[in-house]
Amino acid sequence: MTRFFATYKDHYKALLRLGIPIVIGQLGMIILGFADTMMVGHHSTIELAAASFVNNLFTLAIIFSTGFSYGLTPIVGSLFGKGDETGAGQALKNSLAANILVALILTIIMSLVYLHVHRFGQPEELLPLIRPYFLVLLVSLVFVLIFNSFKQFADGITDTKASMWILLGGNALHIILNYLLIYGKMGLPEMGLMGAGLSTLISRILMALAFGSIFLYSKRYAIYKGGFKSGGFSKNVFKRLNELGWPIALQMGMETASFTFSTVMVGWLGSIALASHQVMLTVSSLCFMIYYGMGAAIAVRVSNFRGQNDLVNIRRSAYAGFHIILLMAVISAGSIFLLRNYLGGMFTDSAEVSQTVITLIFPFLLYQFGDGTQITFANALRGIADVKPMMYIAFISYFLISIPAGYFFGFILRWGIVGVWMAFPFGLTSAGVMFYLRFRRKTLG
């Protein structure tokens, strides 16, 4: 045991140093998600159901776009490992251009979804709430991608604290604006769900502007500005960003799509089921974001060692990260289990929603190990820039296993919302095992 700890000790320290600021930033996003759900839920259960539907559609778009932006991390991380500051600055410039282009594509796609939103089989009473909230979130998409470019660049050069502080500040502002606009405080109109949408838009714009200002005017980034300003657009860098970004985007998008399709299926069961689903998704995202914060640190460390062609430390970084994420899974899942009887009441006054939430705890606990495993080794593969096979693994795990299983358990076996949720352990664990086997093969061969 002593030898085992000695092998990984330095990696634990480095991953915690990098990962804790990312986790704190992610926790800020989770607190924001909790605040959104609580404030909207206590304002109106029907608004909570509408928010569930729209938020899950946009989560798919945002996770997809975030996955694309992750293509920058292995590039910048490798350049940072080599000490190439000019190349790193040029990569950021190309990433901004690529991400803005992706934002425009996603805006067009989501606009088409908006035009057909009435065809998704959701309760008719939700549509007047869904439509205006959808449009406000649509406007905010481009600012999410601009922020992501700066964040992935900062993470790649191991400056994870900058994004942490911006996320915390932006999320604090968002919560304050939520309070003012949802409930109509300090002379402002009571806007309900629409107020939550406007506070989201304002905070996303300000976070993107803040990160851009830090890059342009901070001494910490001065050595990278030369490459950013004079490097120009590189066909090779742009091509490499797309080669890495699209497979990661598709992998993460397919994972999120399994949850989005589950939301659509749960919507067929009515507003109470949909509101309960939103509560548990908000709770579930707490664990996911914590794990993914540490997963991002794994990707950074692995990409740095990849720039040095150090296979031994690539493997050790990934396995050390896996140990940390498993510990996180035990602590977070155990805590949520102990609080299971109180979760629903934190978000809504509906006793029926609270009771339904309790029934979803068991499938939630089942998939924590699989979620932690797939996050660890997906990020390790991202760090070594082995991303194309991730698309095929995601397709098998989520489209061929998870989504059909959710329909089978939920509607063929008539288990309802619990059946839809029982699909997640199958999909996430399958992905985790296959990502691990791929990483092991690439780093041992």
C-alpha positions in Angstrom: 0.0 0.0 0.0 2.9 2.4 0.8 4.5 1.7 -2.6 1.2 2.2 -4.3 0.7 5.6 -2.7 4.3 6.6 -3.4 3.7 5.8 -7.1 0.7 8.1 -7.4 1.3 10.7 -4.7 2.8 13.4 -7.0 0.0 12.8 -9.5 -2.7 13.1 -6.8 -1.2 16.4 -5.8 -0.9 17.8 -9.3 -4.4 16.6 -10.3 -6.0 18.1 -7.1 -4.1 21.4 -7.7 -5.4 21.6 -11.2 -8.8 20.0 -10.6 -10.0 21.6 -7.5 -10.4 25.1 -9.1 -12.3 23.4 -12.0 -14.5 21.5 -9.6 -15.2 24.7 -7.6 -16.2 26.4 -10.9 -18.3 23.4 -11.8 -19.9 23.5 -8.4 -20.8 27.1 -9.0 -22.6 26.0 -12.1 -24.4 23.3 -10.1 -25.4 25.8 -7.4 -26.8 27.9 -10.3 -28.7 24.9 -11.6 -30.1 24.2 -8.1 -31.0 27.9 -7.7 -32.7 28.0 -11.1 -34.7 24.8 -10.4 -35.6 25.9 -6.8 -36.6 29.4 -7.7 -38.7 28.4 -10.8 -40.1 25.3 -9.0 -41.3 27.3 -6.0 -42.8 29.9 -8.3 -44.8 27.4 -10.3 -44.7 23.6 -10.9 -45.9 24.0 -14.5 -43.0 26.4 -15.1 -40.6 23.8 -13.6 -41.9 21.3 -16.1 -41.5 23.7 -19.0 -37.9 24.6 -17.8 -37.1 20.8 -17.7 -38.0 20.4 -21.4 -36.2 23.5 -22.7 -33.2 23.1 -20.5 -32.6 19.6 -21.6 -32.8 20.5 -25.2 -30.2 23.3 -24.7 -28.1 21.1 -22.5 -27.7 18.9 -25.5 -26.6 21.9 -27.7 -24.3 23.3 -25.0 -22.6 19.9 -24.1 -22.1 19.3 -27.9 -20.5 22.7 -28.3 -18.4 22.3 -25.1 -17.2 19.0 -26.5 -16.1 20.7 -29.7 -14.2 23.4 -27.7 -12.4 20.6 -25.8 -10.5 19.9 -29.0 -8.3 22.9 -28.0 -7.1 21.4 -24.7 -4.9 18.6 -26.1 -3.4 21.1 -28.7 -2.6 23.8 -26.1 -1.6 21.3 -23.5 0.9 19.7 -25.8 2.2 23.1 -26.9 2.5 24.2 -23.3 4.4 21.0 -22.5 6.9 21.9 -25.3 7.1 25.6 -24.2 5.6 26.9 -27.4 3.7 30.1 -26.3 3.4 31.5 -29.8 1.7 28.4 -31.1 -0.6 28.3 -28.1 -1.8 31.9 -28.7 -2.4 31.1 -32.4 -4.4 28.0 -31.5 -6.7 30.1 -29.3 -7.3 32.5 -32.2 -8.3 29.6 -34.5 -10.4 28.1 -31.7 -12.4 31.3 -31.3 -13.2 31.4 -35.1 -14.1 27.7 -35.1 -16.3 28.0 -32.0 -18.2 31.0 -33.4 -18.9 29.1 -36.6 -20.2 26.1 -34.6 -22.4 28.5 -32.6 -24.0 29.8 -35.8 -24.6 26.2 -37.0 -26.2 25.3 -33.7 -28.3 28.4 -33.6 -29.7 27.5 -37.0 -30.4 23.9 -35.9 -32.1 25.0 -32.6 -34.2 27.5 -34.5 -35.5 24.7 -36.6 -36.3 22.7 -33.4 -38.1 25.8 -32.1 -40.3 25.9 -35.2 -41.4 22.2 -34.5 -41.4 22.3 -30.7 -45.2 21.6 -30.7 -44.5 18.2 -32.3 -42.5 16.8 -29.4 -45.6 15.5 -27.6 -45.3 17.6 -24.5 -48.3 18.7 -22.4 -50.2 21.4 -24.3 -50.3 23.8 -21.3 -46.5 24.0 -21.3 -46.1 25.5 -24.8 -46.9 29.2 -24.0 -44.1 29.0 -21.4 -41.7 26.9 -23.5 -41.6 29.2 -26.5 -40.3 32.6 -25.1 -37.9 30.8 -22.7 -36.5 28.8 -25.6 -35.8 32.0 -27.7 -33.9 33.7 -24.9 -31.6 30.7 -24.3 -31.1 30.5 -28.1 -29.6 34.1 -28.1 -27.1 33.1 -25.4 -25.5 30.1 -27.3 -22.8 32.1 -29.0 -21.5 33.6 -25.7 -21.2 30.1 -24.2 -18.9 29.0 -27.0 -16.7 32.2 -26.8 -16.3 31.6 -23.1 -15.5 27.9 -23.7 -12.6 28.9 -26.1 -11.0 31.0 -23.4 -11.6 28.4 -20.7 -10.1 25.5 -22.6 -7.1 27.6 -23.5 -6.6 28.6 -19.8 -7.0 25.0 -18.7 -4.5 23.8 -21.3 -1.8 26.1 -19.8 -2.7 24.9 -16.3 -4.4 28.2 -15.3 -7.6 26.7 -14.0 -8.2 29.4 -11.4 -9.2 32.1 -13.9 -12.2 30.3 -15.2 -13.1 29.3 -11.6 -13.4 33.0 -10.5 -15.3 34.0 -13.6 -17.7 31.2 -13.2 -18.3 31.9 -9.5 -18.8 35.6 -10.2 -21.1 35.0 -13.2 -23.1 32.5 -11.3 -23.5 34.7 -8.2 -24.8 37.5 -10.5 -27.2 35.0 -12.2 -28.7 34.0 -8.9 -29.2 37.6 -7.8 -30.8 38.4 -11.2 -33.0 35.3 -10.9 -34.3 36.5 -7.5 -35.0 40.0 -8.9 -36.6 38.9 -12.2 -38.4 35.7 -11.3 -40.2 37.1 -8.3 -40.3 40.8 -9.3 -38.2 42.4 -6.6 -36.9 46.0 -6.2 -39.6 47.4 -8.5 -38.9 45.0 -11.4 -41.8 43.0 -13.0 -42.5 39.5 -11.8 -41.4 37.5 -14.9 -41.3 33.9 -13.7 -39.6 31.5 -16.1 -38.8 34.3 -18.5 -36.9 36.1 -15.8 -34.7 33.0 -15.3 -34.0 33.0 -19.1 -33.0 36.7 -19.1 -30.7 36.3 -16.1 -29.0 33.4 -18.0 -28.5 35.5 -21.1 -27.0 38.5 -19.1 -24.6 36.4 -17.1 -23.3 34.4 -20.1 -22.6 37.7 -22.0 -20.7 39.2 -19.1 -18.7 36.0 -18.5 -17.5 35.9 -22.1 -16.5 39.6 -22.0 -14.7 39.1 -18.7 -12.6 36.2 -20.0 -11.7 38.1 -23.1 -10.7 41.1 -21.1 -8.5 39.0 -18.8 -6.7 37.5 -21.8 -6.1 40.9 -23.5 -5.0 42.9 -20.4 -3.6 40.4 -17.8 0.1 40.0 -17.4 -0.4 36.2 -17.0 -1.3 35.9 -20.6 1.1 38.5 -22.1 3.4 35.8 -23.5 0.6 34.3 -25.5 -0.8 37.5 -27.0 2.0 37.7 -29.7 0.9 34.4 -31.2 -2.8 35.4 -30.9 -2.3 38.8 -32.6 0.3 38.0 -35.3 -0.1 34.3 -35.8 -3.0 34.6 -38.2 -5.4 31.8 -39.1 -3.6 28.5 -39.7 -5.2 26.0 -42.0 -3.3 23.2 -40.2 -4.4 24.4 -36.7 -8.0 24.9 -37.8 -8.0 21.5 -39.4 -6.6 19.9 -36.2 -9.2 21.7 -34.1 -11.9 20.2 -36.2 -10.3 16.7 -36.3 -10.3 16.7 -32.5 -13.4 18.8 -31.8 -16.1 17.1 -33.8 -15.5 13.5 -32.4 -15.5 14.8 -28.8 -18.6 16.9 -29.6 -20.4 13.9 -31.0 -19.3 11.6 -28.1 -20.5 14.1 -25.5 -23.5 15.0 -27.6 -24.7 11.4 -27.9 -24.3 10.9 -24.1 -26.4 14.0 -23.5 -28.8 13.0 -26.2 -29.6 9.9 -24.2 -30.7 12.1 -21.3 -32.5 14.5 -23.7 -34.5 11.6 -25.3 -35.3 10.4 -21.8 -36.8 13.9 -21.0 -39.0 13.6 -24.1 -40.1 10.2 -23.1 -40.8 11.3 -19.5 -42.8 14.2 -20.9 -45.2 11.6 -22.4 -46.0 10.6 -18.7 -47.2 14.1 -17.8 -46.1 17.3 -16.0 -45.6 15.7 -12.6 -43.2 13.1 -14.0 -41.4 15.8 -16.0 -41.0 18.1 -13.0 -39.6 15.1 -10.9 -37.3 14.3 -13.7 -35.9 17.8 -13.7 -35.3 17.7 -10.0 -33.3 14.4 -10.2 -31.4 15.6 -13.3 -30.4 18.7 -11.3 -29.2 16.5 -8.4 -27.5 14.1 -10.9 -25.7 17.0 -12.6 -24.0 17.8 -9.2 -22.1 14.5 -9.3 -21.5 14.7 -13.1 -19.9 18.2 -12.8 -17.8 17.3 -9.9 -16.4 14.2 -11.7 -16.0 16.2 -14.9 -14.0 18.9 -13.1 -11.5 16.3 -12.1 -11.8 14.7 -15.6 -10.7 18.0 -17.2 -7.6 18.0 -14.9 -6.8 14.5 -16.2 -7.0 15.7 -19.8 -4.7 18.6 -19.1 -2.1 16.4 -17.3 -2.2 13.7 -19.9 -1.9 16.2 -22.7 1.1 17.8 -21.0 2.9 14.4 -20.7 1.9 13.6 -24.3 3.8 16.7 -25.4 6.8 15.1 -23.6 6.2 11.6 -25.0 6.0 10.2 -21.5 3.8 7.1 -21.6 4.4 6.0 -18.1 3.1 9.3 -16.6 0.3 9.4 -19.0 -1.0 6.1 -17.6 -0.3 7.1 -14.0 -2.1 10.5 -14.4 -5.2 8.7 -15.7 -5.3 6.0 -13.0 -4.6 8.5 -10.3 -7.5 10.6 -11.6 -9.7 7.5 -11.6 -8.9 6.8 -7.9 -9.9 10.4 -7.0 -13.1 10.3 -9.0 -14.2 6.9 -7.4 -13.7 8.5 -4.0 -15.8 11.5 -5.1 -18.5 9.1 -6.4 -18.7 7.3 -3.0 -18.9 10.5 -1.0 -21.4 12.4 -3.3 -23.7 9.4 -4.0 -23.7 8.4 -0.3 -24.7 12.0 0.7 -27.5 12.2 -1.8 -28.8 8.8 -0.6 -29.0 10.0 3.0 -30.9 13.1 1.8 -33.3 11.2 -0.4 -36.4 12.0 1.6 -35.7 15.8 1.5 -34.6 16.3 -2.1 -38.0 16.9 -3.7 -39.1 19.4 -1.0 -35.9 21.5 -1.7 -37.2 22.2 -5.2 -41.0 22.2 -5.1 -44.0 22.3 -2.8 -45.6 19.4 -4.7 -45.8 16.3 -2.5 -46.4 14.2 -5.6 -43.2 15.4 -7.2 -41.3 14.8 -4.0 -42.5 11.2 -3.7 -41.7 10.5 -7.3 -38.1 11.8 -6.8 -37.5 9.2 -4.1 -38.3 6.4 -6.5 -35.5 7.6 -8.8 -32.7 7.3 -6.2 -32.0 3.6 -6.8 -31.2 3.9 -10.6 -29.3 7.1 -9.8 -27.0 5.2 -7.4 -26.5 2.4 -9.8 -25.0 4.5 -12.5 -22.5 6.5 -10.5 -19.6 4.1 -11.0 -20.2 3.9 -14.7 -20.4 7.7 -15.0 -17.1 8.1 -13.1 -15.4 5.5 -15.2 -16.5 7.0 -18.6 -15.6 10.5 -17.5 -12.1 9.4 -16.4 -11.1 7.6 -19.6 -13.0 9.8 -22.0 -10.8 12.6 -20.8 -7.7 10.5 -20.8 -8.4 9.7 -24.4 -9.0 13.3 -25.1 -5.6 14.1 -23.5 -3.8 11.8 -25.9 -5.9 13.1 -28.8 -7.3 9.6 -29.6 -10.9 10.8 -30.1 -12.4 9.2 -33.2 -13.1 5.8 -31.6 -15.0 7.7 -28.8 -17.7 8.5 -31.3 -18.4 4.8 -32.1 -18.3 3.8 -28.4 -20.8 6.6 -27.6 -23.1 5.5 -30.4 -23.1 1.9 -29.2 -23.5 2.8 -25.5 -26.1 5.5 -25.8 -28.0 5.0 -29.0 -28.0 1.2 -29.2 -28.1 0.5 -25.5 -29.4 3.4 -23.3 -32.2 4.9 -25.3 -33.8 1.6 -26.4 -33.5 0.3 -22.8 -35.2 3.4 -21.5 -38.2 2.9 -23.8 -38.3 -0.9 -23.1 -38.2 -0.5 -19.3 -40.4 2.6 -19.2 -43.1 1.7 -21.7 -42.9 -2.0 -22.7 -42.5 -3.2 -19.2 -44.6 -0.2 -17.9 -42.2 0.8 -15.2 -42.8 4.5 -16.0 -40.3 7.1 -15.1 -38.2 4.6 -13.0 -37.9 2.4 -16.1 -36.7 5.3 -18.2 -34.0 6.0 -15.5 -33.0 2.3 -15.3 -31.4 2.7 -18.8 -28.7 5.1 -17.6 -26.6 2.4 -15.6 -26.5 0.3 -18.8 -25.4 3.0 -21.1 -22.9 4.8 -18.9 -21.2 1.6 -17.6 -20.9 0.3 -21.1 -19.2 3.5 -22.2 -16.9 3.5 -19.2 -15.7 -0.1 -19.8 -15.1 0.5 -23.5 -13.2 3.8 -23.0 -11.0 2.2 -20.4 -10.1 -0.7 -22.8 -9.3 1.7 -25.6 -7.1 3.8 -23.3 -5.3 0.7 -22.0 -4.7 -0.5 -25.5 -3.3 2.8 -26.7 -1.0 3.4 -23.8 0.4 -0.1 -23.5 0.8 -0.8 -27.2 
